[in-house]
């Protein structure tokens, strides 16, 4: 047998060809087996999210319904709370690892130097908060609010929007401000205890049956662009950073799912919030379900700090946990350092 023949048979001195193919196939099978074993037995990360059944939380509801959290090796427990302020309190009290709220409670936590970190916005809108009043009362222009009793929910975007509205209209000190919790504010207006209410969409549409004659809505697009934000505590960011990255990656998958087929998402959001599907569809265009950390959010936070008598500085950036969103899609982070 010639050296050439020997080389062809034994694969140029590296062992028989059939043996090399067998070993390669075995390696592939072992790798696949180990991967499936890891995929099937690796402990899932568990995250508790404080959320108040808001339409603004659509990305979270869709991610859960579509199995995107499970795909990322997560189990997500939704902890129901009354509103975004309570969600933030729940987070800071250690009863949840994530919270969904407007930028107002998040900003208040920053002002108080609490260990909160904003991971991303999940929704942005300048049409969510309005002044609602029983139809026919004539409260359809800002100046008509003078002398009226107006309800609001303290330390939320309800209060912030009302403050801006009164300031812009020159009505500061000319109305009676009545603090009422979000779950009671529309019922209080139906009973005649207040003349109007500063409310976000979910609160308003959920109580539509209390006003058979309908509601008059006073809006101010552009006056306040509110962000619905995902926040975590600093210790959770340190301990579960990888899980948070996977959580945000699942939200990004939900964002794309909503963009592809909003008609599939709307029933999911209706079921999660308990709001009639037709009402969810009617108000859908008021929302922008997008993950981002941008300059608009930072400017809004700085505005809250100034309103509270503070002087915002570079330390505000330390409350934006931008590395998590950057790990998922760096183009979503446009805030200026």
Order of alpha helices (4+ residues) and beta strands (2+ residues): alpha-alpha-beta-alpha-alpha-beta-alpha-beta-alpha-beta-beta-beta-alpha-beta-alpha-beta-alpha-beta-beta-alpha-alpha-alpha-alpha-alpha-alpha
